[in-house]
Amino acid sequence: MAASGTKKQKRTSKGGGKFLPALCGFLGTLILTAVILSALPLTIPRMMGYEIFSVVSGSMEPTLPVDSLVYVEPADPAEILPGEIVAFWRDGVAVTHRTVENRREENSLITRGDANDMEDMEPVSYLNVIGRVKYHVPGLGMLMLYYVSAEGKMRLICIALAGALLNLIGSSLLRWRREKEREQT
């Protein structure tokens, strides 16, 4: 009777010895994949030359809802046409508004937010133009603002480290299990 109990115990330990390493490896890989995928909308476009900004006011609603992520491609300000949405610097803040008029002789743009009743009070100097808005993704602006904050960066690093640690634990448990099996045979 004691012998059959020992066999049962060995079977359980072999079967149970695979689950925990596999679970750790799976969860670690899942976490690392989620971190990488969530960062892709912020990294790949930058490598392609786009500037990325978050919409923080409702001046361009409904076209660009608050918390949208906007991708801005470099553009020659003289080539910007009325109706195009542009990004520009005003008092150190990036603004995205629609071009109403391009005053080439004055090297400036007249802009207005879609939700605003009047044109912007100051023309935008060509020197302050970042480029034209090429794409936007509603809701991703919050992610960008979070990722660029100190707290967001620290949490992202901690989450990635947790994923890497789970992978390390999974592979260590698997290696330990294999060594135990070799010792028993």
Buried (B, 14 or more C-beta within 10 A) or exposed (E): EEEEEEEEEEEEEEEEBEEBBEBBBEBBBEBBEEBEEBBEBBEEBEEEEBBBBBBBEBBBBEBBBBBBBBBBBEBEBEEBEEEBBBBBBBEEEBBBBBBEBBEEEEBBBBBBBBEBEEBBEEBBBBEBBBBBBEEBBEEBBBBBBBBEEEEBEEEBEEBBEBBBEBBEBBBEBBEEBEEEEEEEE
